[in-house]
Amino acid sequence: MSESNPPEGQGKIIVFGATQIRRTWYDEQWYFSVVDIIGALTDSNNARNYWNMMKKREQEQSGIELYTLCVQLKLTSSDGKSYKTDCVNTEAAFRIIQSIPSPKAEPFKRWLAEVGYQRVQEIENPELAQQRMRQIYKDKGYPDDWIEKRVRGIAVRDELTDEWKDRGVAEQTEFAILTAEISKATFGLTPSEYKRLKGLKRENLRDHMTDLELIFTMLGEAATTEIARNRDSQGFVANKFAARDGGKVAGDARKQLEDKSGKKVVTKQNYLSQKSGPLLPPPE
């Protein structure tokens, strides 16, 4: 794990309602200064002292060591110098907010309670999750036919990853490798190469695919699932061969379409310009 270049184009941290909260890009996600969060949500004149007392109180009352949620990262202080500071990712930040007995923190606590309630509803009725997801995409300006393909693609992906789990493939690293095999065979590009082509950084690649790109992504993953089942592929190596073959099915179909239509399926188009309606190429 190491610090890397942060994504561009990030605005203020709306979830905390302030712009003074320092952050740094670490381990592929944002980490925020704990004392800055406390300073924004309390009336304390000494946020650092408040944080120390808060850790002690939480440990005494619940036995939870809040410091275990933190990573010490260098942030620039008011004197212009960089010092190691307790930092947390978004999930841990919400946990700390829950421990702050301040009226300023109440709106965030109510929001977290609502999110938790919605999650329980979605577990009981999975259709609610799909409805909310569709609405989110609709609010962003995506057309209905694209949304339907995106939702179907998520279902196809879930079916594939469930199959991998059942066949002894370890999550995270091995999932990423197998996904790259399918993508390379389907489009001639790994996901990271695809994102660079489209000018993306943190953004989800599939949220920036055209209809045809989504369709061939689904075909590659659905073919991989079918091949793995029919071969009864077990373990990472066997499923790697299945991933290549499944991707090749989609890749061959893509090439046939390109030959007949005279137009490439893979494109630089993305959805970074939400106001523009359809997918557009990134600015030069």
VEXSELO-310601 format. One line per 3 residues: number of its first residue (from 1); for each residue x, y, z of C-alpha. Coordinates in nm, 2 decimals, m for minus. Example, Ala and Ser with C-alpha at 12.3 -4.5 7.8 and 13.67 -1.06 7.14 Angstrom:
1 = 1.23 m0.45 0.78  1.37 m0.11 0.71
% end
This chain:
1 = 0.00 0.00 0.00  0.14 0.34 m0.09  0.04 0.69 m0.18
4 = m0.02 0.76 m0.54  m0.14 1.04 m0.77  m0.50 1.15 m0.67
7 = m0.78 1.17 m0.92  m0.84 1.51 m1.08  m1.15 1.72 m1.07
10 = m1.26 1.66 m0.71  m1.47 1.93 m0.55  m1.54 2.00 m0.19
13 = m1.62 1.72 0.05  m1.99 1.76 0.06  m2.06 1.48 0.30
16 = m1.89 1.68 0.58  m2.03 2.01 0.47  m1.69 2.19 0.48
19 = m1.40 2.26 0.26  m1.13 2.28 0.53  m1.10 1.91 0.59
22 = m0.76 1.80 0.46  m0.73 1.48 0.26  m0.48 1.27 0.08
25 = m0.50 0.99 m0.18  m0.37 0.66 m0.03  m0.43 0.30 m0.12
28 = m0.67 0.40 m0.41  m0.90 0.60 m0.19  m0.94 0.93 m0.01
31 = m0.82 0.95 0.35  m0.94 1.25 0.57  m0.79 1.42 0.87
34 = m0.97 1.31 1.18  m0.90 1.64 1.37  m1.04 1.84 1.08
37 = m1.36 1.63 1.08  m1.39 1.69 1.46  m1.32 2.06 1.41
40 = m1.60 2.08 1.16  m1.86 1.90 1.36  m1.79 2.02 1.71
43 = m1.75 2.36 1.89  m1.42 2.25 2.04  m1.14 2.50 2.04
46 = m0.89 2.22 2.05  m0.99 1.94 1.81  m0.67 1.74 1.88
49 = m0.75 1.73 2.25  m1.11 1.65 2.18  m0.99 1.35 1.96
52 = m0.77 1.22 2.24  m1.05 1.24 2.50  m1.29 1.09 2.25
55 = m1.07 0.78 2.20  m1.04 0.74 2.58  m1.42 0.77 2.63
58 = m1.50 0.53 2.36  m1.26 0.27 2.49  m1.40 0.30 2.84
61 = m1.76 0.29 2.73  m1.76 0.03 2.45  m1.42 m0.12 2.45
64 = m1.36 0.00 2.10  m1.01 0.14 2.02  m1.09 0.42 1.76
67 = m0.72 0.46 1.68  m0.73 0.12 1.50  m0.95 0.28 1.24
70 = m0.68 0.53 1.15  m0.37 0.54 0.93  m0.09 0.79 1.00
73 = m0.03 0.99 0.68  0.15 1.32 0.61  m0.07 1.62 0.57
76 = 0.03 1.99 0.53  m0.03 2.19 0.85  m0.11 2.56 0.88
79 = 0.26 2.64 0.91  0.31 2.50 0.56  0.50 2.19 0.68
82 = 0.38 1.83 0.66  0.33 1.62 0.97  0.20 1.26 1.02
85 = m0.17 1.29 1.11  m0.44 1.04 1.20  m0.64 0.99 0.89
88 = m0.95 0.77 0.80  m1.12 0.65 0.49  m1.49 0.73 0.43
91 = m1.62 0.42 0.61  m1.42 0.49 0.92  m1.50 0.86 0.91
94 = m1.87 0.77 0.94  m1.79 0.55 1.24  m1.62 0.84 1.41
97 = m1.90 1.08 1.33  m2.14 0.84 1.51  m1.93 0.88 1.82
100 = m1.94 1.26 1.83  m2.21 1.39 2.07  m2.26 1.72 1.89
103 = m2.58 1.88 1.74  m2.37 1.95 1.42  m2.31 1.57 1.38
106 = m2.68 1.48 1.41  m2.77 1.53 1.04  m2.50 1.29 0.95
109 = m2.62 1.04 1.21  m2.98 1.06 1.08  m2.85 1.01 0.72
112 = m2.65 0.70 0.83  m2.96 0.56 1.00  m3.17 0.61 0.68
115 = m2.90 0.44 0.47  m2.89 0.15 0.71  m3.28 0.12 0.70
118 = m3.27 0.13 0.32  m3.01 m0.15 0.32  m3.23 m0.37 0.54
121 = m3.52 m0.31 0.30  m3.31 m0.40 0.00  m3.20 m0.73 0.17
124 = m3.57 m0.82 0.23  m3.67 m0.70 m0.12  m3.38 m0.69 m0.37
127 = m3.60 m0.52 m0.63  m3.58 m0.20 m0.42  m3.20 m0.19 m0.47
130 = m3.25 m0.21 m0.85  m3.51 0.06 m0.85  m3.29 0.29 m0.65
133 = m2.99 0.21 m0.87  m3.20 0.29 m1.18  m3.31 0.62 m1.03
136 = m2.95 0.72 m0.95  m2.85 0.66 m1.31  m3.16 0.84 m1.44
139 = m3.08 1.14 m1.22  m2.73 1.15 m1.37  m2.89 1.18 m1.72
142 = m2.83 0.83 m1.85  m3.10 0.71 m2.11  m3.34 0.44 m2.01
145 = m3.22 0.18 m2.26  m2.86 0.23 m2.14  m2.97 0.19 m1.78
148 = m3.14 m0.14 m1.86  m2.82 m0.28 m2.01  m2.61 m0.16 m1.72
151 = m2.85 m0.32 m1.47  m2.85 m0.65 m1.67  m2.47 m0.63 m1.68
154 = m2.45 m0.61 m1.31  m2.66 m0.92 m1.28  m2.44 m1.11 m1.53
157 = m2.13 m1.00 m1.34  m2.27 m1.11 m1.00  m2.35 m1.45 m1.15
160 = m2.00 m1.49 m1.27  m1.83 m1.39 m0.94  m2.06 m1.62 m0.75
163 = m1.95 m1.90 m0.98  m1.58 m1.81 m0.92  m1.64 m1.82 m0.54
166 = m1.80 m2.17 m0.57  m1.50 m2.29 m0.78  m1.23 m2.19 m0.54
169 = m1.12 m1.86 m0.68  m1.00 m1.62 m0.42  m1.17 m1.28 m0.42
172 = m0.99 m0.94 m0.49  m0.66 m1.02 m0.66  m0.77 m1.33 m0.85
175 = m1.10 m1.18 m0.95  m0.92 m0.88 m1.09  m0.68 m1.10 m1.29
178 = m0.96 m1.31 m1.44  m1.16 m1.00 m1.52  m0.85 m0.86 m1.70
181 = m0.83 m1.19 m1.90  m1.19 m1.16 m2.02  m1.15 m0.79 m2.11
184 = m0.82 m0.85 m2.30  m0.98 m1.13 m2.50  m1.30 m0.93 m2.56
187 = m1.16 m0.59 m2.64  m0.79 m0.63 m2.67  m0.75 m0.41 m2.36
190 = m0.73 m0.48 m1.99  m0.96 m0.27 m1.77  m0.67 m0.04 m1.67
193 = m0.58 0.01 m2.03  m0.94 0.07 m2.12  m0.97 0.34 m1.85
196 = m0.66 0.52 m1.98  m0.81 0.51 m2.33  m1.13 0.68 m2.21
199 = m0.94 0.93 m1.99  m1.08 0.79 m1.67  m0.92 0.78 m1.32
202 = m1.13 0.69 m1.02  m1.45 0.65 m1.23  m1.61 0.31 m1.28
205 = m1.52 0.20 m1.64  m1.86 0.04 m1.71  m2.04 0.36 m1.62
208 = m1.86 0.51 m1.92  m1.92 0.24 m2.17  m2.15 0.27 m2.48
211 = m2.43 0.03 m2.53  m2.22 m0.20 m2.75  m1.93 m0.20 m2.51
214 = m2.17 m0.31 m2.23  m2.33 m0.58 m2.45  m1.99 m0.73 m2.54
217 = m1.88 m0.71 m2.18  m2.19 m0.90 m2.08  m2.13 m1.16 m2.35
220 = m1.77 m1.22 m2.24  m1.87 m1.27 m1.88  m2.18 m1.48 m1.95
223 = m1.98 m1.70 m2.19  m1.71 m1.74 m1.92  m1.97 m1.85 m1.66
226 = m2.12 m2.11 m1.91  m1.78 m2.25 m2.00  m1.66 m2.27 m1.64
229 = m1.98 m2.46 m1.55  m1.97 m2.70 m1.84  m1.60 m2.78 m1.78
232 = m1.65 m2.79 m1.41  m1.34 m2.56 m1.38  m1.19 m2.57 m1.03
235 = m0.93 m2.33 m0.89  m0.76 m2.02 m1.03  m0.57 m2.18 m1.32
238 = m0.86 m2.37 m1.47  m1.08 m2.06 m1.45  m0.82 m1.85 m1.61
241 = m0.84 m2.07 m1.92  m1.22 m2.04 m1.90  m1.19 m1.66 m1.88
244 = m0.97 m1.64 m2.18  m1.21 m1.87 m2.38  m1.52 m1.68 m2.27
247 = m1.36 m1.35 m2.36  m1.26 m1.49 m2.70  m1.62 m1.58 m2.77
250 = m1.71 m1.21 m2.72  m1.40 m1.09 m2.90  m1.47 m1.29 m3.21
253 = m1.83 m1.16 m3.22  m1.70 m0.80 m3.18  m1.46 m0.85 m3.47
256 = m1.73 m0.99 m3.69  m1.95 m0.69 m3.61  m1.67 m0.45 m3.68
259 = m1.60 m0.62 m4.02  m1.96 m0.60 m4.12  m2.04 m0.25 m3.99
262 = m1.70 m0.09 m4.07  m1.70 0.08 m3.72  m1.49 0.00 m3.41
265 = m1.67 m0.10 m3.10  m1.40 0.02 m2.86  m1.42 0.39 m2.82
268 = m1.27 0.68 m2.63  m1.62 0.80 m2.55  m1.71 0.85 m2.18
271 = m1.97 1.00 m1.96  m1.77 1.26 m1.78  m1.98 1.54 m1.93
274 = m2.31 1.46 m1.77  m2.49 1.76 m1.91  m2.42 1.66 m2.26
277 = m2.67 1.37 m2.27  m2.51 1.09 m2.47  m2.16 0.95 m2.42
280 = m1.90 1.20 m2.55  m1.53 1.18 m2.61  m1.31 1.34 m2.35
283 = m1.18 1.69 m2.43  m0.85 1.70 m2.61
% end
